[in-house]
């Protein structure tokens, strides 16, 4: 066993989507990162299938959007059919102009997207990657973590890091060694997930939008993936053996009502138990967890991987502040406070959808169908996936009651010579103070900020309504946002969530002071759940 002399800023266990994204973000900050991954290659079968505009925004910010775009397609509307085959609900995405500038809901092919995320992280000279090895132990020594790695040949070595981040999946070694217990949110159903590469004949006759067949005899999900990829998620019934049901002959029997074996290639069939679990703690000192290591949820609106990437995009900018000495270690408590409640809230909504879908009692299924149609006044209700995903409810935010607090901030298209550009490409992704350029001017408020704040200042207004020095937005998305929240200024965090708004210029000094105090942990981070934040 050897002791490395190098001290890494962050050691990451796991190089899946969450670990690779964390490594790429930390690499861009210039930190020394070591990633440890047991597998030597990207798993070549699809697992996650859905993305949303928040995640694609981060991909764009990272510079990987063009690399993943060929493997991404819009998510079609999902029509829900009741016990008698009747349409009972439609879940779709919000309509243009798109609030973040991208298609709000997408499907993707995981292996090439994951490979692109890995390649991006590997492109940083300050990011080291060790595959074919696993983390088997660690101990905290003051301000360092001493981690033990074991290679495939059984040899061991130790490495040093200032922080350890476990992105090592549902059976996370980091979570177990850190004694971070999982809390069961009470959902446990066996399902078979089937991925098919369909031939032209099958594509022509299969449903042309995604569907949820809420048939109590056997609930089934149908998803249109990119290109000729189609996915079925099929509920297994009592007494059915999961391993046997994943055998090709059983898979084709289950798909007999959709297509024949000659019409497509079986890409993958895997039996899963759909769980709803969340870790009771996400941080022990300098050890943190993210992604499936911290939570698992049923897949009914395709938020599993999105949740993991939200974890790391929330965490990395806070880790960066702590590593640079800009904020104390206690700032990291806001990571668990924000993400755990967000995960629990969203999982509760997903679980309710899942329980509705999984109803196997015919009488209760009929009552469910009647209730849904009644909610729509006799017609199937129409909801958007974006309405289902909640805002941040607690953590590093302005005090409760502040309009817009915790919302994911919009991203308008800004007019430029020769075309238009998305806002982030002009402002970057740090802290931003955005002014309503119809009423406020940058030069009048620049003195409120100091270089130490690291906050960019911009004014934005619709074409023809802007005061001097304002950027002009193309579609009025930002102006509508200001009007909706009765605000003239908004303070936006590096992960694009709203810290808080100000009704006018006079309210800005107090908003900025609150933010500075929370970043220094001189003022308690706002909590609506029992959780100690900035403690000494």
JOGI-V904104 format. One record per residue. N is the residue number from 1. PHI is phi in radians with two decimals (* if undefined). PSI is psi in radians with two decimals (none if undefined). Layout:
N_PHI_PSI ; N_PHI_PSI
This chain:
1_*_2.29 ; 2_-1.96_2.72 ; 3_-1.96_2.00 ; 4_-1.26_2.50 ; 5_-1.43_-0.43 ; 6_-1.26_2.38 ; 7_-1.88_2.02 ; 8_-1.51_2.61 ; 9_-1.22_-0.76 ; 10_-2.44_2.30 ; 11_-1.82_2.22 ; 12_-1.97_2.16 ; 13_-1.65_2.01 ; 14_1.90_2.28 ; 15_-2.18_0.57 ; 16_-1.33_-2.87 ; 17_-0.99_-0.76 ; 18_-1.19_-0.82 ; 19_-1.11_-0.72 ; 20_-1.17_-0.69 ; 21_-1.15_-0.77 ; 22_-1.04_-0.75 ; 23_-1.11_-0.73 ; 24_-1.14_-0.73 ; 25_-1.14_-0.78 ; 26_-1.16_-0.65 ; 27_-1.07_-0.72 ; 28_-1.13_-0.50 ; 29_-1.32_-0.20 ; 30_1.60_0.17 ; 31_-1.45_2.67 ; 32_-1.46_2.12 ; 33_-2.22_2.42 ; 34_-2.10_2.20 ; 35_-1.91_2.31 ; 36_-2.04_2.21 ; 37_-2.41_2.26 ; 38_-1.18_-0.71 ; 39_-1.42_2.53 ; 40_-1.56_-0.34 ; 41_-2.29_2.77 ; 42_-1.13_2.36 ; 43_-1.05_2.25 ; 44_-1.57_0.19 ; 45_-2.00_2.66 ; 46_-1.28_2.44 ; 47_-2.18_-1.43 ; 48_-1.11_2.63 ; 49_-2.36_-0.19 ; 50_-2.13_2.47 ; 51_-2.21_2.89 ; 52_-2.31_3.11 ; 53_-1.16_-0.47 ; 54_-1.11_-0.77 ; 55_-1.23_-0.72 ; 56_-1.14_-0.54 ; 57_-1.06_-0.76 ; 58_-1.16_-0.67 ; 59_-1.03_-0.74 ; 60_-1.12_-0.78 ; 61_-1.02_-0.67 ; 62_-1.30_-0.34 ; 63_1.59_0.32 ; 64_-1.93_0.06 ; 65_-1.03_-0.76 ; 66_-1.20_-0.54 ; 67_-1.22_-0.57 ; 68_-1.65_-0.30 ; 69_-0.99_-0.64 ; 70_-1.11_-0.29 ; 71_-1.89_0.30 ; 72_-2.19_2.52 ; 73_-2.53_2.76 ; 74_-1.06_2.50 ; 75_-1.43_2.10 ; 76_-1.19_2.85 ; 77_-1.03_2.59 ; 78_-1.91_1.97 ; 79_-1.61_2.29 ; 80_-1.78_2.21 ; 81_-1.96_2.41 ; 82_-1.47_-2.94 ; 83_-1.08_-0.50 ; 84_-1.76_0.22 ; 85_1.46_0.09 ; 86_-1.48_2.61 ; 87_-1.20_2.19 ; 88_-2.09_-0.25 ; 89_-2.98_2.66 ; 90_-2.22_2.28 ; 91_-1.94_2.13 ; 92_-2.32_-2.93 ; 93_-1.95_2.82 ; 94_-1.09_2.72 ; 95_-1.62_2.83 ; 96_-1.07_2.73 ; 97_-1.23_2.29 ; 98_-1.16_2.30 ; 99_-1.12_-0.49 ; 100_-1.87_0.02 ; 101_1.58_-0.03 ; 102_-2.19_2.83 ; 103_-0.94_2.18 ; 104_-1.13_-0.61 ; 105_-2.24_2.35 ; 106_-2.40_2.73 ; 107_-1.94_2.72 ; 108_-2.64_2.88 ; 109_-1.78_2.03 ; 110_-1.15_-0.81 ; 111_-0.96_-0.88 ; 112_-1.23_-0.53 ; 113_-1.19_-0.77 ; 114_-1.10_-0.67 ; 115_-1.09_-0.68 ; 116_-1.14_-0.69 ; 117_-1.13_-0.70 ; 118_-1.13_-0.77 ; 119_-1.09_-0.65 ; 120_-1.08_-0.84 ; 121_-1.10_-0.72 ; 122_-1.17_-0.31 ; 123_-1.30_-0.17 ; 124_-1.60_2.22 ; 125_-1.11_-0.42 ; 126_-1.55_0.07 ; 127_-1.92_2.09 ; 128_-1.84_2.46 ; 129_-2.22_2.22 ; 130_-2.07_1.98 ; 131_-1.85_2.91 ; 132_1.21_0.46 ; 133_-2.53_2.74 ; 134_-2.38_2.62 ; 135_-1.40_2.19 ; 136_-2.05_-0.10 ; 137_-3.05_2.80 ; 138_-2.78_2.81 ; 139_-2.52_2.53 ; 140_-1.54_2.24 ; 141_-2.18_1.56 ; 142_1.13_-2.03 ; 143_-1.69_0.32 ; 144_-2.29_2.74 ; 145_-1.95_2.25 ; 146_-1.83_1.91 ; 147_-1.87_2.50 ; 148_-1.85_2.23 ; 149_-1.94_2.53 ; 150_-2.17_2.20 ; 151_-1.44_3.00 ; 152_-1.06_-0.53 ; 153_-1.45_0.07 ; 154_1.60_-0.16 ; 155_-1.24_2.60 ; 156_-2.14_2.66 ; 157_-2.63_2.85 ; 158_-2.02_2.52 ; 159_-2.29_2.74 ; 160_-2.01_2.43 ; 161_-2.55_2.70 ; 162_-1.34_-0.53 ; 163_-2.44_2.66 ; 164_-2.14_2.21 ; 165_-2.05_2.07 ; 166_-1.60_1.85 ; 167_-2.03_0.70 ; 168_-1.79_0.57 ; 169_1.45_-3.10 ; 170_-1.08_-0.54 ; 171_-1.71_0.51 ; 172_-0.66_2.09 ; 173_-1.17_-0.69 ; 174_-1.06_-0.80 ; 175_-1.07_-0.75 ; 176_-1.19_-0.75 ; 177_-1.18_-0.53 ; 178_-1.46_-0.02 ; 179_1.02_0.84 ; 180_-1.75_1.74 ; 181_-1.25_2.60 ; 182_-1.59_2.45 ; 183_-1.82_2.29 ; 184_-1.48_2.09 ; 185_-1.58_0.25 ; 186_1.14_1.22 ; 187_-2.67_2.16 ; 188_-2.69_1.75 ; 189_-2.36_2.41 ; 190_-1.49_2.27 ; 191_-2.37_2.70 ; 192_-1.91_2.21 ; 193_-1.86_2.16 ; 194_-2.17_2.24 ; 195_-2.03_2.26 ; 196_-2.19_2.38 ; 197_-1.62_1.92 ; 198_-1.58_2.52 ; 199_-1.40_2.99 ; 200_-1.06_-0.66 ; 201_-1.11_-0.72 ; 202_-1.18_-0.75 ; 203_-1.05_-0.58 ; 204_-1.25_-0.52 ; 205_-1.80_-0.27 ; 206_-1.24_2.78 ; 207_-0.93_2.49 ; 208_-1.63_0.08 ; 209_-2.44_2.81 ; 210_-1.13_2.75 ; 211_-2.60_2.65 ; 212_-2.16_1.96 ; 213_-1.63_1.77 ; 214_-1.53_0.91 ; 215_-1.49_2.07 ; 216_-1.05_-0.37 ; 217_-1.17_-0.63 ; 218_-2.97_1.66 ; 219_-1.01_2.41 ; 220_-2.51_2.40 ; 221_-1.89_2.45 ; 222_-2.22_2.19 ; 223_-2.20_2.31 ; 224_-1.55_1.94 ; 225_-1.57_-3.05 ; 226_-1.12_2.54 ; 227_1.04_-2.22 ; 228_-1.71_0.29 ; 229_-1.45_2.18 ; 230_-2.23_2.47 ; 231_-2.12_2.43 ; 232_-2.08_2.36 ; 233_-2.02_2.06 ; 234_-2.11_2.14 ; 235_-1.21_2.31 ; 236_-1.52_2.51 ; 237_-1.68_2.79 ; 238_-0.94_2.35 ; 239_1.60_-0.24 ; 240_-1.43_2.31 ; 241_-1.44_2.07 ; 242_-0.97_-0.76 ; 243_-1.11_-0.75 ; 244_-1.16_-0.65 ; 245_-1.23_-0.32 ; 246_-1.52_-0.06 ; 247_-1.20_2.50 ; 248_-0.90_-0.74 ; 249_-1.12_-0.60 ; 250_-1.28_-0.66 ; 251_-1.05_-0.83 ; 252_-1.19_-0.52 ; 253_-1.10_-0.75 ; 254_-1.18_-0.51 ; 255_-1.62_0.12 ; 256_-1.00_-0.56 ; 257_-1.32_-0.15 ; 258_-1.89_-0.80 ; 259_-2.85_2.89 ; 260_-1.79_2.77 ; 261_-1.00_-0.53 ; 262_-1.26_-0.17 ; 263_-1.74_0.08 ; 264_-2.98_2.98 ; 265_-1.91_2.20 ; 266_-1.26_1.94 ; 267_-1.50_-0.79 ; 268_-2.76_2.51 ; 269_-2.44_2.13 ; 270_-2.50_2.36 ; 271_-1.59_2.36 ; 272_-2.30_2.74 ; 273_-1.81_2.08 ; 274_-1.35_2.04 ; 275_-1.94_2.84 ; 276_-2.26_1.74 ; 277_-2.35_2.57 ; 278_-2.54_2.41 ; 279_-1.19_2.45 ; 280_-1.30_-0.43 ; 281_-2.42_2.53 ; 282_-2.00_-0.05 ; 283_-2.56_2.31 ; 284_-2.22_1.72 ; 285_1.09_-1.97 ; 286_-1.77_0.27 ; 287_-1.95_2.23 ; 288_-2.31_2.77 ; 289_-2.24_2.74 ; 290_-2.68_2.87 ; 291_1.19_-2.54 ; 292_-1.08_-0.37 ; 293_-1.12_-0.49 ; 294_-1.78_-0.38 ; 295_-2.89_2.66 ; 296_-2.42_2.42 ; 297_-2.42_2.72 ; 298_-1.04_2.73 ; 299_-1.62_0.30 ; 300_-1.18_-0.35 ; 301_-2.16_0.35 ; 302_1.13_0.82 ; 303_-1.96_0.07 ; 304_-1.04_-0.99 ; 305_-1.22_-0.61 ; 306_-0.99_-0.73 ; 307_-1.09_-0.72 ; 308_-1.11_-0.70 ; 309_-1.27_-0.53 ; 310_-1.10_-0.66 ; 311_-0.97_-0.93 ; 312_-1.29_-0.55 ; 313_-1.26_-0.45 ; 314_-1.26_-0.75 ; 315_-1.33_-0.70 ; 316_-1.10_-0.73 ; 317_-1.20_-0.48 ; 318_-1.31_-0.74 ; 319_-1.01_-0.71 ; 320_-1.06_-0.74 ; 321_-1.13_-0.73 ; 322_-1.17_-0.77 ; 323_-1.11_-0.54 ; 324_-1.53_-0.02 ; 325_1.35_0.28 ; 326_-1.46_-0.40 ; 327_-2.49_2.70 ; 328_-1.32_2.90 ; 329_-0.94_-0.58 ; 330_-1.09_-0.30 ; 331_-0.99_-0.53 ; 332_-1.18_-0.28 ; 333_-1.08_-0.49 ; 334_-1.17_-0.42 ; 335_-1.05_-0.96 ; 336_-1.12_-0.75 ; 337_-1.00_-0.79 ; 338_-1.27_-0.89 ; 339_-1.29_-0.66 ; 340_-1.12_-0.79 ; 341_-1.17_-0.67 ; 342_-1.07_-0.79 ; 343_-1.10_-0.78 ; 344_-1.11_-0.72 ; 345_-1.14_-0.84 ; 346_-1.17_-0.70 ; 347_-1.09_-0.64 ; 348_-1.05_-0.71 ; 349_-1.21_-0.73 ; 350_-1.12_-0.72 ; 351_-1.08_-0.70 ; 352_-1.11_-0.72 ; 353_-1.11_-0.76 ; 354_-1.10_-0.73 ; 355_-1.12_-0.63 ; 356_-1.14_-0.76 ; 357_-1.16_-0.69 ; 358_-1.43_0.06 ; 359_-1.09_2.12 ; 360_-1.96_-0.03 ; 361_-1.52_2.08 ; 362_-1.00_-0.69 ; 363_-1.17_-0.78 ; 364_-1.19_-0.59 ; 365_-1.12_-0.70 ; 366_-1.13_-0.72 ; 367_-1.13_-0.69 ; 368_-1.00_-0.81 ; 369_-1.08_-0.74 ; 370_-1.11_-0.73 ; 371_-1.10_-0.77 ; 372_-1.10_-0.78 ; 373_-1.14_-0.61 ; 374_-1.13_-0.65 ; 375_-1.06_-0.54 ; 376_-1.62_0.25 ; 377_1.15_0.57 ; 378_1.72_-0.15 ; 379_-2.08_2.70 ; 380_-1.06_2.22 ; 381_-1.16_2.69 ; 382_-2.14_2.06 ; 383_-2.20_2.83 ; 384_-1.92_2.63 ; 385_-1.07_-0.57 ; 386_-1.19_-0.50 ; 387_-1.24_-0.44 ; 388_-1.34_-0.60 ; 389_-1.31_2.15 ; 390_-1.42_2.90 ; 391_-1.37_3.07 ; 392_-1.24_2.41 ; 393_-1.91_-0.26 ; 394_-2.69_2.90 ; 395_1.98_-2.52 ; 396_-1.40_1.42 ; 397_-2.52_2.83 ; 398_-1.06_2.85 ; 399_-1.01_2.64 ; 400_-0.91_2.50 ; 401_1.74_-0.26 ; 402_-1.26_2.18 ; 403_-1.09_2.38 ; 404_1.49_-0.24 ; 405_-0.95_2.25 ; 406_1.47_-0.08 ; 407_-1.37_2.65 ; 408_-1.28_2.17 ; 409_-1.38_2.59 ; 410_-1.27_2.87 ; 411_-2.40_1.71 ; 412_-1.40_2.86 ; 413_-1.44_2.27 ; 414_-1.84_2.29 ; 415_-1.16_2.32 ; 416_-2.34_2.86 ; 417_-1.06_2.15 ; 418_1.49_0.11 ; 419_2.76_-2.59 ; 420_-2.42_2.66 ; 421_-2.29_2.53 ; 422_-1.17_2.55 ; 423_-0.96_-0.78 ; 424_-1.02_-0.53 ; 425_-1.24_-0.30 ; 426_-1.71_-0.56 ; 427_-1.78_-0.28 ; 428_1.33_-3.00 ; 429_-2.12_0.39 ; 430_-1.45_-2.88 ; 431_-1.10_2.42 ; 432_-2.38_2.38 ; 433_-1.88_1.95 ; 434_-1.83_2.22 ; 435_-1.82_2.60 ; 436_-1.30_1.81 ; 437_-1.22_0.01 ; 438_-1.41_-0.38 ; 439_-2.30_-0.35 ; 440_-2.14_2.61 ; 441_-2.08_2.50 ; 442_-1.03_-0.82 ; 443_-1.14_-0.41 ; 444_-1.37_-0.31 ; 445_-2.12_-0.01 ; 446_-1.05_-0.53 ; 447_-1.19_-0.24 ; 448_-1.24_-0.35 ; 449_-1.85_2.61 ; 450_-2.04_2.77 ; 451_-0.98_-0.59 ; 452_-1.15_-0.42 ; 453_-1.13_-0.62 ; 454_1.10_0.59 ; 455_-1.90_2.18 ; 456_-1.38_2.56 ; 457_-2.12_2.19 ; 458_-2.51_2.58 ; 459_-2.03_2.44 ; 460_-2.39_2.37 ; 461_-2.66_2.79 ; 462_-1.13_2.74 ; 463_-1.02_2.27 ; 464_1.55_-0.17 ; 465_-2.06_0.12 ; 466_-1.54_2.43 ; 467_-1.27_2.89 ; 468_-0.98_2.62 ; 469_1.26_0.22 ; 470_-1.67_2.54 ; 471_-1.31_2.54 ; 472_-1.83_2.11 ; 473_-1.55_2.67 ; 474_-1.46_-0.67 ; 475_-2.05_0.07 ; 476_1.33_0.26 ; 477_-1.11_-0.78 ; 478_-1.22_-0.75 ; 479_-1.06_-0.73 ; 480_-1.11_-0.65 ; 481_-1.12_-0.81 ; 482_-1.05_-0.77 ; 483_-1.13_-0.73 ; 484_-1.10_-0.61 ; 485_-1.82_0.18 ; 486_0.85_0.88 ; 487_-2.23_2.69 ; 488_-2.02_-0.11 ; 489_-2.68_2.63 ; 490_-2.46_2.36 ; 491_-1.79_2.08 ; 492_-1.97_2.36 ; 493_-1.42_2.92 ; 494_-1.09_-0.39 ; 495_-1.60_0.20 ; 496_1.34_0.22 ; 497_-1.61_2.57 ; 498_-1.37_2.10 ; 499_-1.20_-0.83 ; 500_3.13_3.00 ; 501_-2.13_2.87 ; 502_-2.21_2.32 ; 503_-1.21_-0.43 ; 504_-2.82_3.13 ; 505_-1.11_-0.57 ; 506_-1.16_-0.42 ; 507_-1.53_-0.11 ; 508_-1.18_-0.76 ; 509_-0.98_-0.70 ; 510_-1.18_-0.69 ; 511_-1.09_-0.79 ; 512_-1.16_-0.68 ; 513_-1.12_-0.69 ; 514_-1.10_-0.74 ; 515_-1.12_-0.82 ; 516_-1.04_-0.72 ; 517_-1.15_-0.68 ; 518_-1.22_-0.68 ; 519_-1.14_-0.52 ; 520_-1.55_-0.02 ; 521_0.97_0.52 ; 522_-1.52_-0.26 ; 523_-2.27_2.38 ; 524_-0.99_2.40 ; 525_-1.27_2.36 ; 526_-1.15_2.26 ; 527_-2.20_2.31 ; 528_-1.94_0.08 ; 529_-2.19_2.79 ; 530_-1.25_1.78 ; 531_-2.85_2.25 ; 532_-1.46_2.16 ; 533_-1.69_-1.93 ; 534_-1.28_1.50 ; 535_-1.80_2.85 ; 536_-1.40_none
